[in-house]
Structure formats: C-alpha cells, structure tokens
Amino acid sequence: MAKTKTTFFCQNCGAQHSRWQGQCTTCKEWNTLVEEVVEKTAKKDWSQNVEENSLSRKRTQKPLRISQIDATESPRMDTTNAEFNRVLGGGLVPGSVTLLGGEPGIGKSTLLLQLCLNLPFKTLYVSGEESAQQIKMRAERIKKNVDNCYILTETKTQNIFRQVAENQPNALIIDSIQTLQTDHIESTAGSVSQIRECTGELIKFAKETNTPVILIGHITKDGNIAGPKVLEHMVDTVLQFEGDRNHTYRILRALKNRFGSTHEIGIYEMLGHGLREVSNPSELLISQRGSSLSGTAIAATMEGMRPLIIEVQALVSTAVYGTPQRSATGYNLKRLNMILAVLEKRAGFKLGQKDVFLNITGGINVDDPAIDLAVVVAVLSSNFDIEISSQHCFSAEVGLGGEIRPVSRLEQRVNEASKLGFEKIFVAPSKTALKNSGTQIQTVSKIEELVKFLFA
C-alpha cells in the first residue's frame, strides 16, 4: 500500500498547493484552498477493477509515420435527434466524451434521458442524483415500452465499470460527474481531485473501448461548469444547455467540439411530455406577426450558422422621474444606450428625457449586431407611434457615425426572410451580389434614409 499523501487544491481554479495559504496565487481568490488526500492506494487501471470479462486488452503503442495512420473516419452514431445531431456535427463519435452543462432545472437530465430512450442501440444511463423510481416516472412521461435503455443508480466508478462489463452498452450516460467518486482518491464527491480522477477514468474507458460517453456537469453561480477548468480541456465536446425557465424555449450550443463546428445551435421547446425539437424556430418567434402595433420590428439574425427571424419590441414614453429609465431584455443594455446616443447625436431625435424599454420576444438572448437596425426602427416607431408593416424585415449594423453597415452571411438572412414570405428586407449597401429570392431588397446607407422610407 502506498503512503497516504495530502495536498491543498483551490476549489475555484483547481490549482495545487503544497501548503495552506489564505489566497490562491493562481486565481487570486481568498479562502478557497481545501486539503484533500491525493493517494490512498496504488493506482489501478479502470479495467483492472473489472472481473474476468475485461473490455480491452493492453498493448504497447508505437510511433507511426503520419502517412501510415489510417485517416478513414469512423461512422457517427445517429442519435435520432436532429437538433442534437446538428450541434454535435452529425451524431455521436465512437470513443468521444461529451460534457453537457446548464442551469439547475433547465432540462439537462430530461434531454439526455429522452435521448437515451430514443437511441436505437443499448444505452446505460447512470444516475447519482435520482432513484430508479424517479427516473421511471420521468421516462413514463416521455416514452413508454423501451427495451434498449438500462438504468443504474450508482456513484462509485469501480461498480459502474463492473456493470458496463456485464451489460456491454453501446453508449454510456453519467448524471452527473460531480456525484461520482473513485476509491483511488480519498475525498468527497464533487471535489476537484475526485472530478479530475473520475473524468480521467471515463476518458480512458471511452478511448480504449470506442464507447461514447456523455457527462452532465453542474455549473457555478457565475455560469461556468463546476470543478477544475481542466475538466473542459479533457473532454472532446462541451455543450451548453441554456434558456429562461420562465419561457418554453431552450438552446443547445457547442462551446468546444473536436469533431465539428461550434457555430451550430439546437432549439427545443419544453413541454409536459419532454423536449420537442423546433425545426423552424422563426415561425414561432414571430407568431404575432399579423397584429398591428407600433414599436415592433422584425430582424433577420444568425444564431451560430442558423438564420432566425425574431421580433424586436420597444416602448418609448416620457420619463416620469428625473432620470430616464433604460431597460433591455434579451439584448445588451450598453449597446442599446449606444444606439440611443447615435439617434440623438447623429439623427437629431430627442430621446434623452424619455424612458426606453426593449424586449426580444421568445425569451432568447441575441448579441448579433445585425439586429441594430431593427432596434432603431422599433424605437422610432414607438416614439412616433407609427406602426411598421409586418411585411418588412431588417438586417444591418448601426455605426457610431449614424451609418448603416453590412453584416456577414447576408444571403442566408435574405433567404430566410423570403421563405417566411416577407415582401421587403432593409439592408446596408454591400458589394456582394444577392440573388432574387422573391423578397425585395432595399438598401439604406444612413438612418435619415431609413426614416424617409418608413416615417415620411
């Protein structure tokens, strides 16, 4: 038996220190060092904990010429979930390790359980947070009579690998990595050393057996995945499941993806029987298109590589108190203040003594500068109390000089507007030639030109 060793780990950044001190020298946080046992017994390989039926055989790796390496891509495993496949880049890669993070109660467990129930191959769902009866109750709401999904309530990695050896699943789902612990480290579950060690064992298992592993990760109050930052470096893919719990829509985006693009997003709608894939979110985000109301404008934006048509609402009223209020939901408040300053300084609109409230419908957050023009139109429409035609769409950036600037992927935005039946889209002058897609393209270079078209 090896000698027991202890060291001090920072609970914020995972840095290791030989002795206790008040401040972590790496992240500069105070009172974050905790003593943990780093070695209890001699380290064993994960497969040595499995009984006679070992899942892999050890072999010595030798260096190969790069020309000798087989570059043939292994076929991806279809998850039968189009939105999940889109974000991953086409499906699960055999031997990959995926980390899914998100706010408590946002639907991480529901998403992966629903995925597990619909997979066409054998899957082992390991839960360290819920009992088998609780998972069964949720599964009954999602889908009934499934034979490919196996449920295991366990937190010790050695027992998990023993069950994996007996059942031979094609995919492994862990809910969650913060609840696991291994006998190789004597510390509580969720500590920095336990998370790092358990993740290392799962990664080695995935690579040696070519089995895809999906981990659920908790997040901190700052929105970052709990545990050491090295956790995100170790895994192949990091997914973020986000949204407002007061709204039904959820967005799945990739923060890191070794096997595909990080510009794709998946959109879901939370319903009583689970998550529904939203194949055309633009129609849902502008469901009130037929109503006539001032202060509303339609914007063509991009979420990753997917074009979206969203509705921007603004309310401008006389300030009751001495200091006018500025409020933005789903949009950057600082950018709203910048646009209001441009309207006041460059275009001559007196908005300094008026309250301005802005809202992006659907509960989504947008940071695309292409919706600047729609924000300008919505604010001026509410200020003049003149409604904008529901057949008009806007997609351009507004500069500090009052000029209207072109945006990227304009052709995709125009095609999305045309697909939804918009008659005209206002854009900035661009050198890119756009094909006639059925929607009239109106170019404007300054805010004054836009005002003449809409409010003259």
C-alpha positions as CSV (number, residue, x, y, z in Angstrom):
1,M,0.0,0.0,0.0
2,A,1.3,3.4,-1.0
3,K,1.8,6.1,1.6
4,T,-1.1,8.5,2.1
5,K,-0.4,11.9,0.7
6,T,-2.3,15.1,1.1
7,T,-2.2,18.4,-0.7
8,F,-4.2,21.6,-1.0
9,F,-6.5,22.3,-4.0
10,C,-8.2,25.6,-5.0
11,Q,-11.9,25.0,-5.3
12,N,-12.2,27.8,-7.8
13,C,-9.5,27.1,-10.4
14,G,-8.1,23.6,-9.3
15,A,-4.6,24.8,-8.7
16,Q,-2.5,22.6,-6.4
17,H,-0.5,24.0,-3.5
18,S,1.9,22.2,-1.1
19,R,0.6,24.1,2.0
20,W,-2.4,26.1,3.1
21,Q,-2.5,29.8,2.4
22,G,-5.2,32.4,2.5
23,Q,-5.1,33.4,-1.1
24,C,-4.7,31.2,-4.2
25,T,-1.7,32.5,-6.1
26,T,-3.2,31.4,-9.5
27,C,-6.7,32.9,-9.5
28,K,-6.2,35.3,-6.6
29,E,-9.4,34.1,-4.8
30,W,-9.4,34.1,-1.0
31,N,-10.2,31.1,1.3
32,T,-10.6,28.6,-1.5
33,L,-7.9,26.1,-0.5
34,V,-9.0,22.7,0.8
35,E,-6.9,19.9,2.0
36,E,-7.5,16.6,0.1
37,V,-6.0,13.1,0.1
38,V,-4.4,12.6,-3.3
39,E,-3.3,9.0,-3.0
40,K,-4.8,6.3,-0.9
41,T,-3.8,3.0,-2.6
42,A,-1.6,2.1,-5.5
43,K,-3.2,3.3,-8.7
44,K,-5.0,0.7,-10.8
45,D,-6.2,0.9,-14.4
46,W,-10.0,1.1,-14.8
47,S,-10.1,-2.3,-16.5
48,Q,-8.3,-4.0,-13.6
49,N,-11.4,-3.4,-11.5
50,V,-13.5,-5.5,-13.9
51,E,-13.6,-9.2,-13.2
52,E,-12.7,-11.8,-15.8
53,N,-14.5,-10.2,-18.7
54,S,-12.2,-7.3,-19.4
55,L,-13.4,-4.9,-22.0
56,S,-10.0,-4.2,-23.6
57,R,-6.5,-5.6,-23.9
58,K,-3.4,-3.7,-23.1
59,R,-1.0,-3.2,-26.0
60,T,2.1,-1.1,-26.3
61,Q,1.7,2.0,-28.5
62,K,4.5,2.6,-31.1
63,P,5.2,5.7,-33.0
64,L,3.9,5.7,-36.6
65,R,4.7,7.8,-39.6
66,I,1.9,10.2,-40.3
67,S,1.5,8.7,-43.8
68,Q,0.9,5.3,-42.1
69,I,-2.0,6.5,-39.9
70,D,-5.5,5.4,-41.2
71,A,-7.4,8.6,-41.8
72,T,-10.7,6.9,-42.5
73,E,-13.4,8.5,-40.3
74,S,-15.4,6.0,-38.3
75,P,-19.2,6.3,-38.9
76,R,-21.1,8.5,-36.5
77,M,-23.8,7.1,-34.3
78,D,-27.2,8.6,-35.2
79,T,-29.0,9.8,-32.0
80,T,-32.4,10.1,-33.9
81,N,-32.5,13.7,-32.5
82,A,-31.9,16.1,-35.4
83,E,-31.1,19.1,-33.2
84,F,-28.6,17.1,-31.1
85,N,-27.0,15.7,-34.2
86,R,-26.7,19.2,-35.7
87,V,-24.8,20.6,-32.7
88,L,-22.5,17.5,-32.5
89,G,-21.7,17.8,-36.2
90,G,-23.7,14.8,-37.4
91,G,-24.0,12.4,-34.5
92,L,-22.0,10.8,-31.7
93,V,-18.4,9.9,-32.5
94,P,-17.4,6.4,-31.1
95,G,-15.0,6.9,-28.2
96,S,-15.8,10.5,-27.7
97,V,-16.5,12.1,-24.3
98,T,-19.1,14.9,-24.2
99,L,-19.8,17.3,-21.3
100,L,-23.3,18.9,-21.0
101,G,-23.7,21.9,-18.7
102,G,-26.6,24.1,-17.8
103,E,-28.6,25.9,-15.0
104,P,-30.4,23.7,-12.4
105,G,-33.8,22.7,-13.7
106,I,-33.2,23.8,-17.2
107,G,-33.7,20.2,-18.6
108,K,-30.3,18.6,-18.9
109,S,-31.5,15.2,-17.4
110,T,-34.7,15.4,-19.4
111,L,-32.7,15.9,-22.6
112,L,-30.3,13.0,-22.1
113,L,-33.0,10.7,-20.8
114,Q,-35.1,11.4,-23.8
115,L,-32.1,10.9,-26.0
116,C,-31.4,7.6,-24.2
117,L,-34.9,6.3,-24.6
118,N,-34.9,7.0,-28.4
119,L,-31.4,5.6,-29.2
120,P,-31.7,2.5,-31.5
121,F,-28.9,0.7,-29.6
122,K,-28.2,-0.4,-26.0
123,T,-27.5,2.5,-23.6
124,L,-26.6,2.6,-19.9
125,Y,-28.0,5.7,-18.0
126,V,-26.1,6.1,-14.7
127,S,-27.7,8.4,-12.2
128,G,-26.1,9.5,-8.9
129,E,-28.7,12.1,-8.1
130,E,-32.1,10.4,-8.6
131,S,-33.5,7.0,-7.7
132,A,-34.6,4.5,-10.3
133,Q,-38.3,5.2,-9.4
134,Q,-37.9,8.9,-10.1
135,I,-36.2,8.2,-13.4
136,K,-39.0,5.8,-14.3
137,M,-41.7,8.4,-13.6
138,R,-40.0,10.9,-15.9
139,A,-39.5,8.2,-18.6
140,E,-43.2,7.4,-18.5
141,R,-44.0,10.9,-19.5
142,I,-41.5,10.9,-22.3
143,K,-41.8,7.4,-23.9
144,K,-43.1,4.0,-22.8
145,N,-42.1,0.5,-23.6
146,V,-38.4,0.9,-24.3
147,D,-36.0,-2.1,-24.1
148,N,-32.7,-0.5,-25.1
149,C,-32.4,1.8,-22.1
150,Y,-30.8,0.5,-18.9
151,I,-30.9,2.5,-15.6
152,L,-28.2,2.2,-12.9
153,T,-28.2,4.3,-9.7
154,E,-24.5,4.2,-8.6
155,T,-21.8,6.7,-7.7
156,K,-18.7,4.6,-7.4
157,T,-16.8,4.3,-10.7
158,Q,-15.5,0.8,-9.9
159,N,-19.1,-0.6,-9.6
160,I,-20.1,1.3,-12.8
161,F,-17.3,-0.3,-14.8
162,R,-18.2,-3.7,-13.4
163,Q,-21.8,-3.3,-14.7
164,V,-20.6,-2.0,-18.0
165,A,-18.5,-5.1,-18.4
166,E,-21.6,-7.3,-17.8
167,N,-24.1,-5.4,-20.0
168,Q,-21.8,-4.2,-22.8
169,P,-23.7,-1.0,-23.7
170,N,-23.1,0.9,-26.9
171,A,-23.2,4.3,-25.1
172,L,-22.8,5.5,-21.5
173,I,-24.5,8.5,-19.9
174,I,-23.4,9.8,-16.5
175,D,-25.7,12.1,-14.5
176,S,-23.7,13.8,-13.1
177,I,-19.9,13.8,-13.0
178,Q,-20.0,15.8,-9.7
179,T,-21.6,12.8,-7.9
180,L,-19.1,10.2,-8.9
181,Q,-16.2,9.1,-6.7
182,T,-13.4,6.6,-7.0
183,D,-11.5,4.5,-4.4
184,H,-8.2,5.8,-5.8
185,I,-8.8,9.2,-4.1
186,E,-9.9,9.7,-0.5
187,S,-12.0,12.9,-0.8
188,T,-15.7,13.8,-1.0
189,A,-17.6,13.5,-4.3
190,G,-17.6,16.8,-6.2
191,S,-14.1,17.8,-5.0
192,V,-11.5,19.0,-7.6
193,S,-9.4,15.8,-7.3
194,Q,-12.4,13.4,-7.5
195,I,-13.8,15.2,-10.6
196,R,-10.5,15.1,-12.3
197,E,-9.8,11.4,-11.4
198,C,-13.3,10.1,-12.3
199,T,-13.2,12.0,-15.6
200,G,-9.8,10.6,-16.4
201,E,-11.0,7.0,-15.8
202,L,-14.1,7.6,-18.0
203,I,-12.0,9.1,-20.8
204,K,-9.6,6.2,-20.8
205,F,-12.6,3.8,-20.8
206,A,-14.1,5.6,-23.8
207,K,-10.9,5.6,-25.8
208,E,-10.0,2.0,-25.2
209,T,-13.5,0.6,-25.8
210,N,-14.6,3.0,-28.5
211,T,-17.8,3.7,-26.5
212,P,-19.2,7.3,-26.5
213,V,-19.7,8.8,-23.0
214,I,-21.9,11.8,-22.2
215,L,-21.4,13.6,-18.9
216,I,-23.7,16.0,-17.2
217,G,-21.9,18.8,-15.3
218,H,-23.2,21.3,-12.7
219,I,-22.4,25.0,-13.1
220,T,-21.4,27.6,-10.6
221,K,-23.3,30.8,-9.8
222,D,-21.2,32.6,-12.5
223,G,-22.4,30.2,-15.1
224,N,-19.2,28.2,-15.5
225,I,-19.0,24.4,-15.2
226,A,-18.2,23.5,-11.7
227,G,-14.9,21.8,-11.0
228,P,-11.4,22.4,-12.4
229,K,-11.1,24.2,-15.7
230,V,-9.0,21.2,-16.9
231,L,-12.3,19.2,-17.0
232,E,-13.3,21.1,-20.1
233,H,-9.9,20.6,-21.6
234,M,-10.0,16.8,-21.0
235,V,-13.3,16.1,-22.8
236,D,-13.9,16.2,-26.6
237,T,-17.0,18.3,-26.7
238,V,-18.5,20.8,-24.3
239,L,-22.2,21.6,-24.7
240,Q,-24.2,24.3,-23.0
241,F,-28.0,24.0,-22.5
242,E,-29.4,27.4,-21.8
243,G,-32.7,29.3,-21.7
244,D,-35.1,31.1,-19.4
245,R,-37.1,28.8,-17.1
246,N,-40.0,31.3,-17.4
247,H,-40.1,30.6,-21.2
248,T,-40.5,27.3,-23.0
249,Y,-37.6,27.6,-25.4
250,R,-34.2,26.0,-24.8
251,I,-31.0,26.5,-26.8
252,L,-28.2,23.8,-27.1
253,R,-24.9,25.2,-28.3
254,A,-21.4,23.8,-28.5
255,L,-18.6,25.7,-26.7
256,K,-16.0,23.2,-27.8
257,N,-16.2,20.5,-30.4
258,R,-13.2,18.5,-31.7
259,F,-15.3,16.7,-34.3
260,G,-17.4,19.6,-35.7
261,S,-18.3,23.3,-35.8
262,T,-19.0,25.3,-32.7
263,H,-21.3,27.6,-34.7
264,E,-24.4,25.3,-34.8
265,I,-27.2,25.5,-32.3
266,G,-30.2,23.3,-31.5
267,I,-33.5,24.7,-30.4
268,Y,-36.1,22.9,-28.2
269,E,-39.4,23.6,-26.7
270,M,-40.1,22.3,-23.2
271,L,-43.5,20.6,-23.0
272,G,-45.2,18.4,-20.4
273,H,-44.1,15.2,-22.1
274,G,-40.5,16.3,-22.7
275,L,-38.5,18.4,-25.1
276,R,-39.8,19.0,-28.6
277,E,-37.3,19.7,-31.4
278,V,-38.0,23.1,-33.1
279,S,-37.1,22.7,-36.8
280,N,-38.3,26.1,-37.9
281,P,-38.0,28.5,-34.8
282,S,-38.6,31.6,-36.9
283,E,-42.3,30.9,-37.3
284,L,-42.7,30.5,-33.5
285,L,-40.7,33.6,-32.6
286,I,-42.9,35.9,-34.7
287,S,-46.3,34.2,-34.1
288,Q,-48.0,37.6,-33.5
289,R,-47.0,38.9,-37.0
290,G,-50.5,39.7,-38.1
291,S,-51.2,42.2,-35.3
292,S,-50.7,46.0,-35.9
293,L,-48.8,47.7,-33.2
294,S,-46.3,50.5,-33.0
295,G,-42.8,49.8,-31.6
296,T,-42.4,46.4,-33.2
297,A,-39.9,45.4,-35.9
298,I,-38.7,42.1,-37.4
299,A,-35.0,41.3,-37.5
300,A,-33.1,38.7,-39.5
301,T,-30.3,37.4,-37.2
302,M,-27.9,34.4,-37.0
303,E,-27.6,32.0,-34.1
304,G,-24.4,30.2,-35.0
305,M,-24.9,29.0,-38.6
306,R,-28.7,29.1,-38.4
307,P,-30.7,32.1,-39.6
308,L,-33.5,33.3,-37.4
309,I,-36.3,35.8,-37.8
310,I,-37.1,37.4,-34.4
311,E,-39.4,40.1,-33.2
312,V,-38.0,43.2,-31.5
313,Q,-40.3,45.3,-29.3
314,A,-39.7,48.8,-28.0
315,L,-41.6,51.1,-25.7
316,V,-40.7,54.8,-25.6
317,S,-42.5,57.1,-23.1
318,T,-41.9,60.4,-21.3
319,A,-39.8,60.0,-18.2
320,V,-41.8,60.4,-15.0
321,Y,-38.8,60.8,-12.8
322,G,-35.7,63.0,-13.3
323,T,-33.5,60.2,-14.6
324,P,-34.9,58.3,-17.7
325,Q,-35.0,54.6,-17.4
326,R,-33.3,52.2,-19.8
327,S,-34.1,48.5,-19.8
328,A,-33.3,45.7,-22.2
329,T,-34.4,42.0,-22.1
330,G,-32.5,39.7,-24.4
331,Y,-30.3,42.5,-25.7
332,N,-27.2,44.2,-24.5
333,L,-28.1,47.2,-22.4
334,K,-24.8,49.0,-23.2
335,R,-25.4,48.6,-26.9
336,L,-29.0,50.0,-26.5
337,N,-27.5,53.1,-24.8
338,M,-25.1,53.4,-27.7
339,I,-27.8,53.3,-30.3
340,L,-29.9,55.8,-28.4
341,A,-26.9,58.1,-28.3
342,V,-26.4,57.8,-32.0
343,L,-30.0,58.6,-32.7
344,E,-29.7,61.7,-30.5
345,K,-26.3,62.9,-31.8
346,R,-26.3,61.9,-35.5
347,A,-30.0,61.8,-36.4
348,G,-31.4,64.6,-34.1
349,F,-34.0,62.6,-32.3
350,K,-34.5,63.9,-28.7
351,L,-34.7,60.7,-26.6
352,G,-32.6,61.9,-23.7
353,Q,-35.6,62.6,-21.5
354,K,-37.6,59.5,-22.4
355,D,-37.9,56.1,-20.9
356,V,-36.9,53.3,-23.4
357,F,-37.7,49.7,-22.8
358,L,-36.6,47.0,-25.3
359,N,-37.6,43.3,-25.5
360,I,-36.6,40.4,-27.7
361,T,-39.6,38.1,-27.8
362,G,-39.3,34.3,-27.2
363,G,-37.0,34.6,-24.2
364,I,-33.8,34.3,-26.2
365,N,-30.7,36.4,-25.9
366,V,-29.2,37.9,-29.0
367,D,-25.8,39.5,-29.4
368,D,-25.7,39.7,-33.2
369,P,-25.1,43.3,-34.3
370,A,-27.3,42.7,-37.3
371,I,-30.4,43.5,-35.2
372,D,-29.2,47.1,-34.6
373,L,-31.3,48.3,-37.5
374,A,-34.5,46.6,-36.2
375,V,-33.8,48.2,-32.7
376,V,-33.6,51.6,-34.3
377,V,-36.8,51.1,-36.2
378,A,-38.7,49.7,-33.2
379,V,-37.5,52.7,-31.0
380,L,-38.5,55.3,-33.6
381,S,-41.8,53.5,-34.3
382,S,-42.8,53.7,-30.7
383,N,-41.5,57.3,-30.4
384,F,-43.6,58.4,-33.4
385,D,-46.4,56.0,-32.5
386,I,-46.4,54.8,-36.2
387,E,-46.7,51.1,-36.9
388,I,-44.3,49.3,-39.2
389,S,-45.6,46.9,-41.9
390,S,-45.4,43.3,-40.8
391,Q,-44.1,42.5,-44.3
392,H,-40.8,44.4,-43.7
393,C,-37.7,42.9,-42.3
394,F,-34.4,44.5,-41.2
395,S,-30.8,43.2,-41.0
396,A,-27.9,45.7,-40.7
397,E,-25.4,47.1,-38.1
398,V,-25.5,50.7,-37.0
399,G,-22.2,52.5,-36.6
400,L,-21.3,55.4,-34.2
401,G,-21.4,57.8,-37.1
402,G,-25.0,57.0,-37.9
403,E,-24.1,55.0,-40.9
404,I,-25.7,51.6,-41.7
405,R,-23.1,48.9,-42.1
406,P,-23.4,45.5,-43.9
407,V,-23.3,42.2,-41.9
408,S,-22.0,38.7,-42.7
409,R,-24.0,35.9,-44.2
410,L,-26.5,38.3,-45.7
411,E,-27.7,35.8,-48.3
412,Q,-28.8,33.3,-45.7
413,R,-30.7,36.0,-43.9
414,V,-32.4,37.2,-47.1
415,N,-33.4,33.6,-48.0
416,E,-34.9,33.0,-44.5
417,A,-37.0,36.2,-44.9
418,S,-38.1,35.1,-48.3
419,K,-39.0,31.6,-47.1
420,L,-41.3,33.2,-44.4
421,G,-43.0,35.4,-47.0
422,F,-41.6,38.9,-46.2
423,E,-42.1,41.4,-49.1
424,K,-39.1,43.6,-48.3
425,I,-35.9,43.5,-46.3
426,F,-33.8,46.5,-45.5
427,V,-30.0,46.0,-45.6
428,A,-26.9,48.1,-45.9
429,P,-25.2,48.6,-49.3
430,S,-22.9,45.7,-50.0
431,K,-20.5,44.5,-52.7
432,T,-22.0,41.0,-52.5
433,A,-24.5,40.4,-55.3
434,L,-27.6,38.8,-53.9
435,K,-29.9,36.6,-55.9
436,N,-33.5,37.5,-56.4
437,S,-35.3,35.2,-53.8
438,G,-38.8,36.7,-54.0
439,T,-38.1,39.3,-51.3
440,Q,-37.4,42.9,-52.4
441,I,-34.0,44.1,-51.1
442,Q,-33.9,47.7,-50.1
443,T,-30.5,49.2,-49.3
444,V,-30.1,52.2,-46.9
445,S,-26.8,53.8,-46.0
446,K,-27.9,56.2,-43.3
447,I,-30.6,56.5,-40.6
448,E,-32.0,59.5,-42.4
449,E,-32.7,57.4,-45.5
450,L,-34.4,54.8,-43.4
451,V,-36.7,57.4,-41.7
452,K,-37.7,58.8,-45.2
453,F,-38.7,55.3,-46.3
454,L,-40.7,54.4,-43.2
455,F,-41.9,57.5,-41.5
456,A,-42.2,60.1,-44.2
